[in-house]
């Protein structure tokens, strides 16, 4: 990736971190999930209001590093007003990009999320970037690659991803 594009991507990540989109709560949410990364202290709660299969409203709250918070902000922008299966497919594509799957990083449907592709070079930070989509999948009751297929055993309330969520500020 050329230096000017890398710099632009870094600025975009910082912009979403400093001025997160859709941060707060959703009144009358129909789905919620809380996920955390105990290794570094990132914690995210996502709330959604669904109308049928459409995500009509989405918001998040939490704390963590710039990557986890920027990823969450970008994800909410990308999935708001989308159908459930589109959101899950986006989550799968983003996961592929973070895991270095060939061709995923050039897929224009990722939009601003492509700014996070450089994170894939730092394995310890990949989890930070993926946390947003873990929360989304959990709130939608979906597993990786689920598309329209919901997990019938999933708790409709979302539940907690980890019972051992760490407390306090992150150090990265």
N, C-alpha and C positions, 0 to 999 in steps of 0.2 A: 504494500500500500504506500503510495507516495506521501511525502512529509506534509504537504498542505492539506490533503484529505484527512490524514491522521489528526492534525491540529484542529480541523473543522469538527471531526467526530468528538474529540476531547472537549471542545467548547460546547457541543450539543449535550453531552453527558452532564457537564457541569451546570448548564442552563436548566435541565430537568431536575437536577439535584437541588439547586438553589431555589427554583420556582416550580415545584412539582404541580402537575396537572391532576385534577380529580382527587386531591388529598382532603379527607374528611370522612363523613358518614353518609350513608344512603338512608333516607327516611323510608320506612316500610320496606326494608330489604327483604328479599325472598331467599337469598343464599349468602352464606358467610363462611370464611375459612381463616384460620390463623396458622401461619407457618413460621418457623424460625431456623436459624443456622447457629446452633450452639457453639460451633467452633469460633465464630467471629462476633456473635452477638446480634446479627441482623434479625429483626422481627417484623412481620407484616401481617396485618389483618385486612382482608379485602371483603367488601360487601357489594352485592349485586341486586338489582331489581330486574327480574325477568318478566317479559310478557310473552307467554308461550315459550318459544325457543329463542327469542330475541333479547339481547342484553340492552335494556333501555336506559339503565343507569348503573354506574360503577364508581366506587371510591375506595380509597385505601388509607390506612393509618399505620404508623410504625416508625421504627428507627433503624439506623444502620449506616453502612458505608455509602459512598456516593454511587457506587455501581448498583447496589440493591435498590436504592431509592429511585435512581434515574430509570432503571429497568422497569420498576413498578409504574412510574409516571408514564413512560412511553407505552407500556402495555395497555394501561387504561384508555389512553387516547386511541390506540389501534383497535380495541375490541368493542368500544362503546358503539351501540346501534348495530352491531353485527349479530348474526345468528350464532347459536351455540356451537354448531359444527364448524363454522368458519373460525371462531375463536380457538377451538381446540386444534384445528389444523394449523393455525398460526403458531400456537404453542409448540406443536411438534416441529414445525419448520425452524423456529427459533432454537429449539433444543438441538436440532441437527446442526445448525450453524455453530452453536457453542461447542459441539462435539467434533467439529471439523469435517462434517460430511460434505463431500465435493458438490459444488453447485449451490448449496444452501445460501451462502453469503451474498450471492449475486441476485437472489430472488427479490425483485422489486416490491413484492407484496409485504415484505418486512418493514418497509418504510424507514422511519428513524431508528428502528431497532438495529439496523445494520451498523449503526455507530458503535455498537457493543461488540462487534466481531473481533476486535483486537484483544478482548478479555480472554478469548479462547486460547491465547498463547500463555496464559497464566493459570494453570490448573487449580490452584488454591482459590482463585477468584471466580471460577465458572459457577460454583454453587451460589455465589452472591447474585449473579446475573439471572440464574434460573429460578430463584426463589419466587419471583413475581408469577411466573407461569405455573409453578407448583401450587401456589395459592389459588390461581384461576382454575386449574384442573380440579383441585379439591372442592372448591365452591360449586363447581358444575357437576361434581360427582363422577369425574372422568379419569381414566388412566391414560398414559401416553399412547397415542395412536387410536384413541377411542372414536374420533369423529362424532357421529350421532349416537353412538352406543354408550349409554350411561351405565355405570356400575350399579346394578340393582341392589347390591348390599350396602352401598354408600349411605352414610348418615345424611339425611336431607338438610340438617343444620350446618353441615360443613365439618364440625368437630375440630379438634386440635391436631396438627401434624406432629407435634412433639410435646410431650409432657414436661420436658426438661429445658424449656426455653430459658436462655440466659437473660440476666438483667444488666442494665447499665449501658454506658456508651461503648461504641466500638473503638478499636485502636488502629484501624486501617483506613 
